[in-house]
């Protein structure tokens, strides 16, 4: 694929931003709850905070603004784990469970945005998947259906 024009790059970034906002609008409450939440990093063996916001007083019910989350953070969030100690054993659970298709879409959006930010040209298949999946993703996120994630 040849180098993208400035107009093409802006068009793809606009699609990504529109999907980021639609995803946040559809899941704002859960995302706000995930901000400032502790997760377990297996590689380092340490706990870290997702999108730290030390100025929040969670005891007063303060939460972050999920619209502050970048697409890269949304994609990362779907991979983070909680470590829970139960009866002298550890259980690992997703910090933020999502549907597999949402995880895949967020990964694609993050991957393409990173490439565009670095001045790289995404593969033709990535661009095709971005453009062809845009309408269905927006429709899915704007429907007023209640969904249960197990």
Steps between C-alpha positions, in 0.01 A plus 500: 500500500628843416543776756176644634398854418439740785128489420492118518686501830256753646205297369625182671578683823148648494349151464708376793398796715132455414519134603690587820227742602222255409665226705539730800142626473374140496705391802574820691406372846721192486787698349479763775516219754809352334689827515730514801446125553779270608616221268759224524799491266612138484832582332622732776305333781367839611172688521450813294219753455317535169477868401611631842314802636636573847282811537180294513328425828333167430349498850289796389397316185722701270587330173707592198367621170512202261527740205856568621596144398695468176428216257833342596390493865165347410679224312744443786217488753355191333823309574546587869442251781399514865670265746271384777615299798251237615568240764878516455483476120489762228234546235549720196211680336467759228501849648260614229318215323386576145350316208771340280391705200538825698846397616603422143359831372670706772831326424462583130415864570796535737736329256398720207511819708849417623619443143343826382652693793843361410460599134471140386246377247266227627459190286220506242318222687510705824354804323233287332405346835488847660277649232270200447453442872437864588126509435420167668709593806324835540161337455584238764611767748199725447228235527297519820527132583602367838795261469636268764872424506590182683 
